[in-house]
Amino acid sequence: MTLPWRKDSPAQPNEADIADLLQRFDAAKLEPARWTHLAHLAVGAALIRRLGYLDACRAIPGRIWRLNEASGVPNSDTRGYHHTVTMAFLWGVSRALAAQPADLPLAQLVERMAGTALATKQFPLAHYGFERLWSAEARRGWVAPDLAPMDGVDAATAAVFVAAAPERAQAAA
């Protein structure tokens, strides 16, 4: 399965594309056409490699929130940033990274992830019922899975997930 890297181009990413994506993401200057599902996975993989899994879980939520604001996407109970989905995908990306050689180039890792369940936006539904996952509570902060556990998400990891929710999302609760 090959997903479009960009909404305006079917070409697959290379290392320079990922470096540019990450720079634009960090600066909250990423065009909406480039913020595809595959780009989300690439950012997650790059930042997990750079920061480590739990530190990436702490760093990414605020950056997505800020990118949405800069792009005019409202962060609300129905649109924009979704904390539980973000944590679920970061968990999945961390597992994908652990299953690959540590020196595998990011572009190759992204291409491999494009051929897995992570490539679908339905990935978290293996662990969550639809209503629970798409609740305002799950959008604002971390909620534990109700269908199947996420292996390795112990109490300490869940505490990081809870604390990592953007403060403005928590304040909306």
N, C-alpha and C positions, 0 to 999 in steps of 0.2 A: 504494500500500500504506500503510495506516495502522496503526501499532502502538499498543497502549495506553501512555499516558504513565505511568500508575500501574496496578498490578495490581487496584486497587479502583475505577478510574475510566477510561472510554475517552476522556475529553476530552483534546484536544491541549494542549501547554504554551503558556504565554504568558511574557513576560519576567519577571513577578513570580514565577511558578512556578519558573523557572530560577534566579532569585536566591535563593529560599528553598531550593531543592534544593542549591545550592552552599554556602550557609551551613550547612545541616545536615550536608552531606558533610564540610566543613572541620572541623566540631565533632565528627565521628564520632557524630552523633545522628540519623542517617537511618533511618527505619523500613524494615524489609525489604520491605514492600509498595511502597515508593517506589523501591527500588534495582533497577529494571527494566533491560533491555538499552538501551532508549532513554535512560534516565537516565544510564547509563554514557557514552553518546555525548554527551549534553548536557554532562556534567561535563568530559569530554575537550575538547570544543569551547570551553567557557567558559575553562578553564584554559590552553589553547593560546593563546587570544586575550589572556588576562591576562598570562601569563608568557612566552610564546613557546614554540615547539615543543619544543626540547630541554630547557628548564627545566621544562616541564610533564611531560616524560618522567621527569625526576628527581624531581618532587614527588608525582606521583599514586601511584606504587606504595606508598610508606609510608602514605599516607592511606587507600588501600583496605585495606591490611593492618590498620590501626588500626580502621577501620570494621567490618571483619569481627570482630575481637576484641571490640569493644564490642557487637556484635550477637549474640555467641555462636556465630559461624561459625568452625570451626577452619580455620586455614591449615596445610594438610598436603600431602602428596604426592598426595592424591586429591580434596581439597576446598579451597574458599576461594580465596585469591589465586593467580593464574596469570600469571607475569611475561611469558612470550613472547606470550600472547594479549593482554595489556594493551598491550605495545609494538606489536604488529601493528595493533590497533585505533587506537591513537594515531597511527600512521603513516597509516592510512586516513582518519581524521578530519582530519589536517593536510592531506592531499591534497584532501579535500572543501572545507575552508576556502579553500585556495588557488584553487579553481575558482569561488568565489563572490565577489561584491563584498564588500570589507572592511567596509562599513557595513551589511551585511545583518543584521537583528536575529537574535539567537541562536534565538529561537523559530521563525523561518522557516527558519533553517539546519537545525535539528533536524528540522523537518517534511520538508525536502528530503532529509536523510539517511535518513529513514524509508522513502523510496521507492527506496533504492539497495541494493547488495549489503551495505553496512555494517549494514543493518538485520537481517541474519541472523547468527546466532552461528557459522555456517559460513564466514563471510568469510575467516578465515585459511587455510582448507583450499584456497584457490586457490594458496597458496604453500607449504603444508606437507602432508606425508603425515600421515595420522591418527596413526600410532604415534609419529612424531617429535613432533608437536604435543602429544599427551597424555602424553608421558613425564614422569617426575618431574624430570628435568633441565630440561625446558622450563618446567615449573611454577615451579621454584626460580629460574631465571635465563634470560637470553637465549640462544636457539639460533637460528642462521641458518636461513633457509628451505631446504628440500631439493627442492622442485618448481619454483618460479619465483622469480626475484629480486624484491625489493621495491625498485622504482625510487627512487633517491636515498638508499638506506641504504648509505652508504660506510663505510670503516673508522672514521672519526671518529664517525659516528652510531652504529655498532654498539658502539663503546667506551662511549658514553653509555648505551646500552641495557644493556650488561653491568654498568656501575657503578651503575645505578639500581635494581637488584634489592634489595629490603629485606634488611638485614644478617641478620635471623633466617632468611630463606629461604636465603641463601647458607650460613649456618652449618649448616643441616640437610643440606647436600650431603655 
